[in-house]
Amino acid sequence: MIVSAIPAPIARGHAQLTVEMVSGQSTVTSAWSSNPIKVLVPKARGVSAWAFTSSFGGGMVGGDQTQVDLQVGPLARCYVGTQASTKIYRNPRRAACSHFTRARLQAQSLLVFAPDPVQAFADSTYAQRQEFHLEKGASLVLLDWFNSGRAARGERWAFSTFRSRNEVFLEGERIFLDSILLDPSAGPLDAPMRAGRFNCFATLLITGEACRATAEQILKSIQMRPVQQKSPLLVSASSIRAGVVLRVAGEQVEEVGREIYGHLALVRELLGDDPWARKW
């Protein structure tokens, strides 16, 4: 593995990861981070390179502002996940707490960006924005999901504010935009016409030539699935340019996880291994 020297100075809460093809294998050629975020690289070379982001405090506290920059070179394959759910801790002062991800995928590359869900505690405030820029022939699997908080402790949809925005660009053209704002000031988040009985919501986007078969299979399977009243799991799928968007709402986080990962068999083959084998 070739890892570049850490640039100086490094902005607080900033991380960077670069994956390139070296001698026919996907290789982490640069990785660095600064407190409170860190990047772990347990599988740095092979069919795909793997990396996990984490936090020194096990989550984010009021005032934390983190950023991750990802670069995936031509033909390279990369999986990026998290060690566990991203916990957003209680923040009565409502100080800014945010995260920004920017990823650039060069020609014929593949990025599987699949963190664990965001878990916002009571009185927490969180905003995240993620941008993915794909060159011609690049492929992306993007998972973005969140749950109701510490429901077992009675903290169900009890956070102050939650924002999430995802944008995907292909050759400079935006092909996907998804923006969520959850704010109790507009009414109880557990109201029937809002989150209701559900405790987890997920969006799975799959686009690009390498994942075309997976996208087509997901769209077909969801279209054929019967709709059941009072089902603990609701699933829908819609097509986008060269791909599909799967949306899932579930009463249990584990059920949502099993639904998502059940659709990713071909993606596991593209990565050369299964990063979710012991997850759900």
N, C-alpha and C positions, 0 to 999 in steps of 0.2 A: 504494500500500500504506500502511495506517495501522498504525504500530507504537507501542505504548505505551511510556512511559518505564520504565526498569528499576527495580523496587522495591528498597528498601533497608531492612534488610540482606538479602542473598541468602545462603541456606544453601549451604555448599560442596557442589559436585556436584549441584546442583539445576537443572533446566531446565523451562521452561513454554512451551506453544504453544497458541494459540487461533486457530481458523479459523471465519469467519462469512461469511454472504452479504452482499455490499455491491454495490448496483446490479446485481443479477442474476448476480454471479460469486462463486465461492469465493475468499476473501481472508484472508491471514494478518493478523490485527489485533493480535496480541501475540506476541512471541517474545523470550525471554531465557534465558541459561544462565550457569553459573559453573564454573570449573575443578574437576575435570578433564573435564567433559562440555561439549559445545558443540552448538548446533543451527544447521544451514545451511538456507537457504530459497532454492534456485535457481529455483523456479517458484512465485511467491507469489500469482498471480492468474490465474483462468481457470475452465474447467469444474471443475477440481479444483486445490487448492493442494498443493504438494509440500514435504516437509521431510526432512532427513537428520540423524541424530544421529551424533556422532563423539567422539573423545577426543584431547586434546592430546598424549598419549603413545602413541597408536596402539593402546591397549588398556587393560586394568585391572591394577593391581598390588595387592599385599596392603595392605589398609587402605582402599582406594577403596570408597566407598558413594555411589551415584548414584541420582537419582530424576528421573522425567519425568512431568509433569502435562499431559494433553492435553484440550482442550475443542473439540468440534465443534458449531457452532451449527445451528439448524433449517435443513434443506435443503442445508447445506454439504457438500462432498465433500473428503476429505483423504487423501493418501498419505504414510505415514511409513516410511522405510527407514533403512539405515545405509550409510556409505561403503564398508565392507568387512566381513569377518567380525569379530565381537567377540572379540578375543584376551584370554585370561586368563593373565597371565604367571606364571612360576614363583614360588612363595611357600613356601619351606621352613619359615618360622615359622608358616604357616597363619593369618596375620592375616585378620580378616574382610574379605571382598570380595563386595559385593552390589549388586543393582540392583532398583529398584522402579518399575513403570509403572502409572499410574492414568489411565484415559481415561473421559470422559463424553460420550456421544453424544446430542444432543437430537433431537427429532422429525424424522423423514424425512431424517436426515443419513446420511452414509456415511464410514466409516473403513477404509482398507486399511492394515493394520499388518503390514509384511513386511520385517523386518530380515534381513540375511545371517546365516548360522549362527554359533553360539557355538563358539569353538575354545579348549578348555582345555589349556594346556601341562602338562607333567609337574610334579608337586608343587604344582599350583595348587589353590585352594579357592574355590568360587564358589556363590552362591545368588541366584536371581532370583524375583521375584513380580510378576505382572501382573494387574490388575483392569480389567474393561471394563464400564461401566454404560450400558445402552441404554434410551432412552425409547421409547415406542410409535412404530413405523414406522421406527426407525433400523436400519441395516444395518452388519455388521462382517465383514471378511475378516482373519483372524488367522493368521499364520504363525509358528511357533516351532520351531526346529530346532537341532541341535548335532552336532558330529562328534567323532571319536576323538582329536583333537589333531594334533600334528605327526607323522603316521604315517611320512612319508618320512625322518624323523630317528630312527625307532625309538621314538617317544613315543606309542605306541598305547594309549589308555585308561589312561594313566599318571598322571592327576591324583589328588589326594587325596580331594576330595569335590565332587560336582556336584548341585545342587538346582534344580528349576524347578517353579513352580506357576502355573497359569492359571485364572482364574475369570471367567465371563461372566454378567452379570445383565441380565434383561429386565424392565423395570418393577418392579424390586426383587426379582424372583424369580431365584434362581440356576438357569441352564439348562445350565451346563457347568462342570465342575471336573476338572482334570487335574494330577496331582502326580507328580513324578519325583524319586527319590533314587538316585544312583549312588555307592556307597562300596566301595572295594576291601577294606575290613575284613570284609565279608560274603562275600568270595570274589573270585577274579580276574574283572575285568569282561569279559575276552575269552573267558570260558568258554562252551561251546556253548549253555547254557541262559540266558545273559545276552546280551551283544552279539554273541558268536560271530564270524562272518566279516564282519559289517557294520561300516561305519565312519561311518555317518550315519543319524540318525533325525529324522523331521519330523512335525509335526502341523499340519494346515491346517484351520481352522474357518471356515465360511461360513454366515452367518445373516442373515435380514432380507428384506423384500419386494423391495428392489432387486436382490438376488442370488439370488432364488428359482429362476430358470431355470438359473443356473450350478450351484446345489446339486443340483437334480433331475438335471441332465445328468451330473454327477460320480457320483452314486449309481448311476444306471443303467449308466454305462459300466464301472464297477468290478464291478458284479454280473455283467456279461456277460463279463468278462475271464477266460480260463482260468488255472488255477493250474499253474505249472511247477515241477518239482523242481529244486533247486539254482539257482534264478533269482537273478541278481545284484541284483534289485530285488523287494521284496515290498510290495504295496499293499493296503489294506483301506479300506472306507468304511462309515460308519454314520450313520443319521439322528438328528438332534436337533430340538428345537422350531424350526420354520421354517428348517431348514438341514441341514447335513451336516458330518461330521468325517472328514477323510481322513488316514490314517496311512501313512507310507512309511518303509521301511528299505532302505538301499542300501549296496553295497560301495564306491561312489564318490560323493563329494559332488555332482559334476557331473550324474550320472545322476538323483539325487534332485531337483536343481534343475530339470532339464528336465522331469521328471514333473510337478512342482508347477506350473510356469509354463505347461505345456501345457494345463492345465485352466482357465486364467484369461483366456481370450479375451474373454468378456463383461465381466469386470472391467476390462480395458484400455479397453473402449469407455466404461464408466461414468466412468473417469478422464479420458477425452479424449486419451490418449496411452499409450505403452507404457514404463513405468519400467524394464522388464527387457530392453529390446531388445538391449542390449550386455552383458548379465550372463552368460548361459549360451548 
